[in-house]
Amino acid sequence: MQTISVQLPLFSTVSEFDAKMILAGELYTRGKLSLGQAADVAGLSKRAFIEIIGKYGFSIFSESIEDFRHDLENAWKA
């Protein structure tokens, strides 16, 4: 895993966990990370990530029907 360092202003109220969740959610939504990879970025299990990600404004469901079918197939394999 690579490390990326980000500096936030001192007055920022964004916690490290919030920043990880937002980054992981955005990269997952854009298709840059799988669900498992996004969960790893956030430091969570897949289940915990799925349970929490909606609170950050992200959905685990894909926009396309084909992606949704693929996600369902993979869910049964896990």
ABEGO torsion letter per residue (X at the ends): XBBBBBBBBAABABBAAAAAAAAAAAAAAAGABBAAAAAAAAGBBAAAAAAAAAAAGBBABBABAAAAAAAAAAAAAX
